[in-house]
Amino acid sequence: MAAPRTTPRKFLGRLSLPERTFVADALRTETVGGVLLLLATVGALVWANVPALRDSYQSVSDFHLGPKALGLDLSVAHWAADGLLAIFFFVAGIELKRELVAGDLRDPRAAALPVVAALCGMAVPALVYTLTSLTGGGSTGGWAVPTATDIAFALAVLAVIGTSLPNALRAFLLTLAVVDDLFAILIIAVFFTNTIDLAALGGAVAGLVVFHLLLRAGVRGWYVYVPLGVVIWALMYNSGVHATIAGVAMGLMLRCTTREGEERSPGERVEHLVRPLSAGLAVPMFALFSAGVAVSGGALAAVFGHPETLGVVLGLVVGKTIGIFGGTWLTARFTRASLSDDLAWADVFAVASLAGIGFTVSLLIGELAFAGDAALTDEVKAAVLTGSVIAATLATVLLKLRNAKYRRLWEAEERDEDLDGIPDVYEEDDPAYHLRMAAIHEAKAAEHRRIAEEKAAERHGLAEVPGGAGEEGDRPA
């Protein structure tokens, strides 16, 4: 007896309704945050390049504040990078936890594709950077700079160009960014930790244990967790491990599954509260004090003249696109998964090029990789900006070419003719939906019959009036 044939698995197909709702809410906040990020970046560039303002930018960035006794006498720029970004990584930790227990990464088969795509989208840019730098005799220390994707910046580009990208592609981009953030966190923790203060690290771990026990006990109240989180962050910073790791660890500890009687899990509730703070304040403030690099014809020419900076640009523009597209295609090829009938491989390529926008985490890693060389750090920042702009431009062209099709798909996904708040495509198997639609169409049919009868009566009355339209060719009677 022949073995039954299995239908190839589809990917980038329609999201489930709960997943669609979550993705829509998350992306809406990230899009607003992305626009603020763009404004902060432009503001930083203007502030740092206008001669009358340049000195004040440097003065504010280098201004120190904080308790020296606790080892927290940091510059404003340092507070933005190590302090505010901990909020961003806290949200990233919650997103990752949710994906692992309730999202696309819960199913190993479904998770394989975005995980492999993200890994290839980090490995290939690192390889491109390393080969470029070695060929030009430069430093390989910045290999991790072009490995990150900035989801907020990417969504801001989508908002600006006005493309109606289908929800499945947006969700794919979001999942890529979540996995990307995870491995970026690991890179920061493993490769950019030089010396460790075991006492401070032990205190941070103890604080995380207390944090976990309070969560398990069901203790609620921001006045408990916020002070504890600040203490954990301060201990982690003084331990020598990058302080943002504390944010990730606390985010991963939150429960992201619902229990009986709960509409949303604690993780989703906290994320809903903290995400606007992350997207609207933490990331834009980091950009404001990290993106202020000198921009001139000579500076831009230098980006393509030095092996380190050229490696960053090529890693973001070429490495990211080839890595994500190639990883996706190979995974689909060897797992016998097939692309959704509504999309084409050109769409995957366009999203892969959009993922080349590496901003927030790339800037952070650039600062860590070349911490002892201020000039090279600024050049690498300029390279991150240049590569991100090129990737955004390329993605804009590719997405605009397909936008008419995206708009049709998006309209089909969002259509809600029965006005019940749920898109019709999710109710096609529900008898109640079809009964509601039948009632709507019957009401419309009745209205049209009434109008037809009125028009017929009007025409009949007109025909009976002397001097009105006659019956032969509408000539006067």
Residue, then its C-alpha position, 0 to 999 in steps of 0.5 A: m500500500a502506497a504511503p499517503r502523500t502529504t501536502p507541502r506546508k505553507f509559510l507566509g500564509r494567513l495569520s490566526l486571528p489572535e496572532r493577527t490582533f497581537v501583531a497589529d497592536a505591536l506593529r502600530t506602536e512600533t510604527v509610531g516609535g519608528v517615526l519618532l526614531l527618524l525624527a530623533t535621528v534627523g534632530a541628532l544630525v542637525w544638532a551635531n552638524v550645525p556649527a552654532l549648535r555642534d559644541s552644545y551637542q557634545s557638551v550635553s552628551d558628555f555631561h555627567l550625572g549620577p551617584k559616584a559612590l554607586g559607580l553610576d556617574l555616567s554621561v548623558a549618552h552613556w545613560a541613554a545607551d546603558g540605561l534607557l536601552a534596558i527598557f527596550f531590551f526588557v520589551a524584547g525579552i517579553e516579545l521573545k518569551r511570548e513567541l516561544v510559548a504562544g507565538d510562531l516559535r512555539d512550534p519547532r516546524a513553524a519556527a525553523l524558517p524564521v530562526v534559520a532566516a534570522l541566523c543566516g541574516m546575521a552570519v552572512p553580514a558578519l562574513v561579508y564584514t570580515l572578508t571586506s575588512l581582511t581584504g582591506g587590512g582593517s580591524t575585524g572587531g566590528w564583525a557584529v555591527p551589521t548583524a542587527t535589524d531595527i524593526a522600528f526603523a523598518l516599520a517607519v520606512l513602511a509608514v513613510i512610503g505608504t506600502s500596504l504590506p500584508n500581515a503575514l510579511r509584517a509578522f515575518l519581519l517582526t519574528l525575524a527582528v525578535v530572533d535577531d534581538l536574541f542573538a544580538i543580546l548573546i553577542i553583547a553578553v559573550f563578546f563584549t564583556n571584558t572583566i567581571d565583578l563576581a560580587a556585583l554579578g552575584g548580587a544581580v543574579a540574587g535580585l533576579v531570583v527575588f524578581h522571579l519568586l515575587l512573580r511566582a507568588g503573584v505579587r503585583g504593583w509597579y512600586v515593588y518591581v520598578p525599584l527592584g529592577v533598578v537595583i538589578w540593573a545597577l548591579m548588572y552594570n557594575s558587574g561588567v556585563h552589559a546592563t541591558i542584559a538585566g532588562v532581557a532577563m526580567g522580560l523573559m521571566l514574565r508569564c506570557t500564557t493566559r490562565e482561566g479567567e484572564e483575557r491577557s497574560p501578565g507579560e502582555r499587560v506589562e508589554h502593553l504598558v511599557r512598549p510605548l515608553s520603549a518605542g516613544l522615549a528610550v529608543p529615540m533618546f538613544a538615537l538622539f545621543s548616538a546618531g550625532v556624527a559629522v556629515s560631509g562629502g569627505a565623511l561620506a566618502a570615507v565610509f566607502g574608503h575604509p575597510e571597517t566602514l565599507g564592511v558595515v555598509l556591505g554587510l547591511v545592504v548585501g549580507k542581510t538581503i542574501g542571508i535572509f533570502g537565502g536562509t528562507w529559500l533553503t529552509a523551504r527547499f529542504t523542509r518541503a514547505s511552499l510559499s503562500d499562493d498569494l505571495a512570490w519569492a520577490d516579496v521575500f527578497a524585498v522584506a529581506s532587503l528591508a531587514g538591512i536597516g540596522f540602527t539601534v542595536s548596530l549603533l550600540i554594538g559599534e560603540l562597544a566594538f570600537a570603544g577605545d577609538a572615538a574617531l573609528t566609532d563615529e565612522v562606524k556610526a556613519a556607516v550604519l546610517t549610510g547602510s541603513v539609508i541604502a537598504a531603506t531606499l532599495a526596499t522602497v523601490l522593491l516594495k513599491l513595484r509590488n504595492a498594487k498587489y499588496r493593496r489588494l491582499w491587504e484590502a481582502e484581509e481587512r474587509d468586514e462587510d458584516l461590521d462585527g469587528i472581525p475580518d470576513v476571511y476569518e469567518e468563512d467557515d462560520p454558519a452565523y457569518h453567512l446568515r448575517m451576510a444573507a440578511i444584509h444582502e436580503a435587506k439590500a435586495a429589498e431596498h433595491r426592489r422598493i427603489a425599482e417600484e418607485k422608479a417604475a411608478e414615476r415612469h408610468g405616471l409620466a407616461e400618462v401625463p399629456g405632452g409627456a414622453g410617448e411610448e414610441g422611441d421616447r418621442p414627444a406625444 
